[in-house]
Amino acid sequence: MWSSGAPPRFRAGPPAVLLLLLRLLRLGGSQEVYAPHSIRVEGDVTLGGLFPVHARGLPGTPCGDLKKENGIHRLEAMMYALDQINGDEDLLPNVTLGARVLDTCSRDTHALEQSLTFVQALIQKDTSEVRCTNGEPPLFVQPEKVVGVIGASASSVSIMVANILRLFQIPQVSYASTAPELSDDRRYDFFSRVVPPDSFQAQAMVDLVQALGWTYVSTLASEGSYGEKGVDAFLQISRDSGGICVAQSLKIPHHHKPSDFDKIIRLLLDTRYARAVILFASDEDIRGVLNASRRAEQVGHFLWIGSDSWGAKQSPIQQLEDAAVGAITILPKRATVTGFDSYFSSRTLENNRRNVWFAEFWEENFNCKLMSSSRKEDSSRKCTGQERIGLDSRYEQEGKVQFVIDAVYSMAHALHNMQRDLCPQGSGICPDMEAAGGKKLLRYIRTVSFNGSAGTSVTFNRNGDAPGRYDLFQYQWNNVSGLGYRVIGQWTDSLQLNVEELQWPGGQQEVPLSVCSLPCRPGERKKVVKGMACCWHCEACDGYQYQLDDFTCKLCAYNMRPSTNRSACTPIPVVQLQWSSPWALVPVLLAVLGIAATVFVVVTFVRHNDTPIVRASGRELSYVLLTGIFLCYIITFLMIARPDVGVCSLRRIFLGLGMCISYAALLTKTNRIYRIFEQGKRSAAAPRLISPTSQLAIASALISVQLLGVLVWFGVDPPNTVVDYDEQKTLDPGLAHGVLKCDITDLQIICSLGYSILLMVTCTVYAIKTRGVPESFNEAKPIGFTMYTTCIVWLAFIPIFFSTAQSAEKLYIQTTTLTISMNLSASVALGLLYLPKVYVILLHPELNVQKRKRSFKAIVTAAAMSSRLSHKASDRPNGEAKTELCQNVDATADSCWLTRTDQTTKPPVLGLVTGSEAGGSEVRGQRPAVRGRRSEARGRRSGTGGQRSGAGGQRPGAGGQGPEVRGQGPEVRGQGPEVRGQGPEVRGRRSGVRGQGTEVGC
């Protein structure tokens, strides 16, 4: 089988491989390259085997101590499988499988040297010039032809051996090598394995880390292909999946010392929060790490996750159980092969002579010595040969036994299928099968499918890898069996983990943390540390931001605010000025009182509509003024009412209308007074437009300007309601509110009031100009005081209104300020102008009586005369001046006060002069007679022949009786004692005004 025709064409390979090949060729066939410590089993077809029977030796020594489980158990598993196959009549009938088994000593270079045995038969040897010392040609032992190799165990060894086996097209099936590098079908095209590659194992580890919520881990690998490639696979998959950061990635050197492990532990402690450590290491390296953690007193700190090299073995943790508690390990899914247990337990020194290392195993297993030359120096007890495995020693089937058996069976099934196809007529090895090469056998290996020793199917993918099926173990305490491995889950394309089965160091039930940074609280975003995606600082989303995702804060919409935990945005609540608010109660109270007072005044005036005081106050303009005052109070309720289109429309209309009506009426009055007195200074002719109808027309014209402006406002900007979210958007979103209000800006409010303020200022100017009218004129002074006070109120209103524009309480402050200012303005006008009249009407009706009437021309003349007299007061004897003051002027009732002002020591004497178109005036004494001397008062009259009313009576000289004053009306007699004249005779002269005269007398 496998013809050795033309020698194979060599392709470039690793330098070590080429050197060994050169060494092999130099031998030139002069001798067989024979491994003295090997197992050779005769058969029709020979399979090679590579097992780590011994550990790696010290420098200078290829092999070290015997490895009972990884070495002898696995080797005997191949022997057991060969026995089972050779005893099966249905599998490879009439064909016996042989074997050539070598020890790799857990070293790749040593394994490469040993594996040269497998390719001897495939190399043509030129022996024509080789002769023995006697001249005879030598006799060569023909080496067996190895059709396939089972092994190796370590990935580094398999990689080295695969490089030479592929040159000779010898298929290789490994039972334990899991390095992802071996999945490269272009470089290792003749390599297959019955265990899944570490890429699957790394994926299972990544899934496990993510399931436990660990995001910050470290990795630790033995130097070499298995450890380094396993960690590389883990790093690549973790980067692709995201969410896992590697704090440190450390390596354990080939030739290590205890201090190297201590250094590794110190480095791992530099990132204390990365408690989880991913281990791709050999048994010896695992022991060194656990021992170093114990020396550093860090037992229980690290959370170990071991690869299949740790699995469920006892050797890595023997006497280090406390340091391994809580460790999670991974192992390809396996089952105990019961038949192998029976087979191995029955092995003795007598029935197992084919295993050249079994005697050494016997000594190691039973701690005894077979002979004096034994390498077992730590025991003096001699072996009897009667010891039994499992009875006199502890036995537990090694985890890879199943895969060794499956690897041998996969080769047997491939040969069986080849035999069935190439040798259909007979049994045994036919010529076609003998001439078949390794490529054809490889195709049959890749297509096998059978139930393995564990009952699971054995198949290979196009790269020669087995499907990924893993069991997860945790080393933990059990109340029944003590410390041991316990299955906590499995992985077959996805992870199934029994979290409730987990136990952690210190009896902790909750999964420990292995994170760089703790999760941020709701409403906080992660600010990632540069270069380390799993490390971050938490920053709170502030202001009106909400947490969009773990790394982003986003501003809420203008009408939204973040929720309490800032996970979303919620609508900002909309508020308005409530009737129950203290900001509303004060203006409402003032408005209610003002309305009541206004209604009371109106009712009083209506009931006494024809009385002299009501008529003298100008009834028409008074009712207009009271209407404006009433509207000033009414606007308070419109400003506080819930805004809608109707309310907003009424606000626009009445906001400035009430004040406009009030000040239009007052301006008309003050202007009338001003014109009357100014006209009196120049001539006796009556001013124009002073009748009630004219006054109403003037006031209406002034009011119509305001209404016209409101109509334009309605046309340009129709009334509407808006929700202002900026007015009460406080720094604290929890206090933010939207304000439901009319679509009226502060500027529009001022513009609406601006015309009224203009009327108010103009009225104030007229009030100032008429401040010099006679003191007894009862309208000019109150109007003046009203306007002065109103100006003060509005001067205070403007800065308050605008200074609160940025305040969170803007709605309340501005509304309250505006309404109170309007209420105060109305109250000032109502109090100063009308309450005195109401007081006289109701409490002193005796003063509210009709007096004699006179024509308006007489009043104008009196006003002019009063003005002239006031200017010539200094020319009068003793400084005495007489003025006639107009209390009020209208077409129906006019009254003038006659005042004599004595600038000496005498009090003034007041007299009421009433005139009519018929003739003179009657002087009524208003105070008692004054005793004492009087200086003679000479009066001059100007006139044009008018008639005078007599003031008959003659005055005697000194000591005379008081004069009797007679007129055309009733006789007025002195109320006090008789006044005797002490001064010169008082002569009165008469002046006439176009046929009508007025007598001025004492």
Phi, psi and omega in degrees: 000145182060081182301144181254046181302248181289143178294149182293150176275122184274138174248158183303137178221190179300149182304321181298321179295315181296319179298319180292323178295319177298319178299319180295319181290328179294335179297334173058019179080003180298337178204160180277133173284102188239131175272111185296323178265086179207162178255133180233118179243123183288148177185170179290326178232132184252132175251136175275156178220136179234120183222145178278072183296324178241155176282171178294135182275173176291163179307128182094349180238123185292321187239153180243223184287158178291143176251108187292307185283301185295334182263290187293316181301316182290319179298314180294334176295324177292318178298319179297317180296319178299318179298318181293319181292315180295336178269359180263114182288339182273341183253119183052063180298138179062022176232130179251132178269129173253181184208151170229108188251131183239158178260123180273347182054026176058027181228130186293320182292320178294321179295325179295319178297318181293324185289349176297339177299327184288341186251005182300315186292344183265001180252125178286135184243133177265105183249015184295330183260005180270127179223152175280176183294335178269006177090353179278149176294145183284158176258122181258140173278121183288119179290150179291153179266116180271118183270339179196158184239134174262115180135183001264193181272298181287143181296323180297323178290317180298320180297316181295316182291322182298330180295327179270327180292326180292334178294329181255011175055046176257117179296150183225131178236116181265150179253355184211348183284122186237009183299134179299334181301329182286355176278356180284103185288346178280327181265328183235059187288342179258011182258133173225167180205148180265003175249150179289151180288166181292344176298322174291318179296320178295321177298319177297322178294318178298316178298322179294315180299317180293322180295328179274357178077021180270128181240356186224105186228166172241159178237149181219124186226145170287142180295131183135176186297314185299306184292312184292317180290325177296315178295320178300319178296318178298316180297318182295315181292321179294324176293319181293320182281331179078161176091357180234129177244142180258116181289312180216150175231104188250157179236146175260119184294157178303306182260094188249161176237163178305326180295333178295320178290324177297321178295320179299317179296320178297319179295320178296327180286346176296333175243076188297330183286345176271076184284330180283132181233123179271124185247121166240086188216161178282171182302313182298319181291324177297317178299319180296321180292314180297320179295320180293323177295326176292317179297327180276003180057042179244027177295127181094348179282314184275143178250099187279137171236104186264148179279189182290346175292336173270306176053232180241032183276153178269334186299322181290339187242008182298126184066011175231029187299323182295326179284343183261355182299131180092352181292138177252128181237163183232143182210135175307139185304130184216169176218153179286129179270105186298321181299324180291323178302316179295317180298310186290324180293336181271358181288135176225176179294334183280318187264008182226048181286343180292339179269105185290346181255006185290326178297318177297321177297321182300314179297317182290323185286323183256005177053055180216176182238135180273328183208167184293334181274009182296148179281352180281099185259348184267012179219140178255353181284134180271144179281140179264340184088351180264000179296153180231135180291133181091340177256309181264002178209159179283136181224135172213128185300132180289149190294335184265005180302316179303318185286329174297314179298316179296324179296317179294318180293325178297322177292321180294318180294324177296317177295323179296316180293323177294317179299319180295326182276322186266337181235066185287338187270334185221183179249170182084197183265115178269167181300321180298322179288326178295324183274350181295150180255183182292330180296319180292319177297323179299321179296322179290325178296318184290344183255003181290154175203115182207164177278123183281187184294337179266004181087357178264155182286144178249117179219167177231145173271186185296339177266000180086015181262146174277156178295153183277117175219118185230150167254142177253132180240154169227134178276114187211170181274137177235134183295339183266307186256359181080211180288138179180173178277138179229133180290126181241000180168185179210164178223117172223090185071338176210162186266132168241109186239129176268090185296328182292344179275352185283145172228147186233161181305142180080010180076012181292133181268322180285151180293125179296160180268141171221076185227152177282320180224142178290153179300143178287150177288161177304137181090004178241138178258158181268126172257102191289138174289134184300128177084359182218093188294340182265001178246133183206165169250144181268128177238129182287139171288120186252174178061228182259032179265151173234163184276107180286314174210192185296338188241001188226135169250135182233145182284134178291160175299162188299333181258018181233161174219155182293150176289178184301317179266007177058030177271345180201177178253143178236153181298140176287128180296142182260130181237168173211169179289117182272152179296331183276356181289142176302332178294336180263333185296318183296307179296325178295318179299315178298320181294318180298314179296319180295317179297318179299316180295319180296314178299320179297317179296315180299315180298318179298314180296320181295319181291329180247041187298329185258010178283156183303318184296316179295317180291321181291335181280358181079084189301315186299307180293331178296316178293324175297315180297318179294326175297316178298319178297318179300317180293328177297324177285321184296327183300336178302316182290326177291325181288334182263337182298154179298126184294134166212184185297319179294313179297319180296324178295315179295324177300315181298322183288310190267352182301314180253351185291318181300312179294322180298315179297316182298310185282336174294318178294316180294321180296320178298319179295310183295323178295322179295315179299315182299317182291324179299311183288324176293321178295323179295332179289330186264321183201173179269001180287144181286141177294161179276157172056052176240006177282160179305318180297317178297319180296318177296322179296317179297313180299319180296322178297318179295320181291326182296333177298316178298314181295323177296318177297321179294319178298318177298319179299316178300321182288319182285318185222092181301147182294145181199164176256148177223159173250113182268110181268351181271336187295319181240037175273088185282170177297326177270112182301334180295339180260001184287144176217147168270142184252119175278119183209170177285153181282066180231120180277167177300321179296320179294325177297314181295321179295322179295324179273348186298319180294320178296321178295323176298316176298320180296316180295318179297318178297323178295320178299315179294325178296322178293320181292331181264013180292342182270006178292161181307143187298331184279000177284118194271015178242320186297313183296310178300322177298318177300311178299322179300314183290322178299312181296319180297319178298319179298316179301312183284333172294327175284328182293316188300309179295324178295318183297315185275332180288342180261014184296332181259004182282149176293337178262027185304314182305313186286315184294313184292318179296315180295317180297316181295313183292320179294320179298318179291322177297318180293319179300314179295320182292323178297313179297318181294319184287318186278331185263328190242332181297322176298322179294318178296323178300314179293317183298318186270321187259338179228067181294342181292339177274345182265065183237159181283135175249172179295145182260157172213170185285159178296329179296321177297323181292316179298318179298319179295321179296317179296317181295321178298322180294317181292322179296323181294328179284334183255022182297327182287344181273351185280150178298139177060017178071020183273138180226148179235133178226148176245118188253137178268117178287315178201157183226126166206183187281346187248330184216119178230142177217143179232142176261135177258121184237132172250122182253116179261114184275005173270231183257002185269140178291160181288151176246121183259141174218139178269123181248121175245142183236156174221168181292345183284326184173212195294201183228154179251135180256122179251131177290131182250000180215163181296160177296150183251124177281156175117182180279153177230142175277151184287129179253120179261127180245138177249139181237142171251142183190175182230048174084025178286166181267146180246153173273138188286140169242074187291165180121141179244149181256133174285176176287210181299134181083007178287166178281157179297145185287150174260126183260121180240147176218194180278345176266198179296156182287134178251121180251152179296138181275339183252194178294163183294135178262123179264131180287130179250345184255192180289167182294136178265119181251137178251138176247153188250143174233141181245144177242099178048056175086350179236137184232165177228129181266129176251117183218175179259000000 
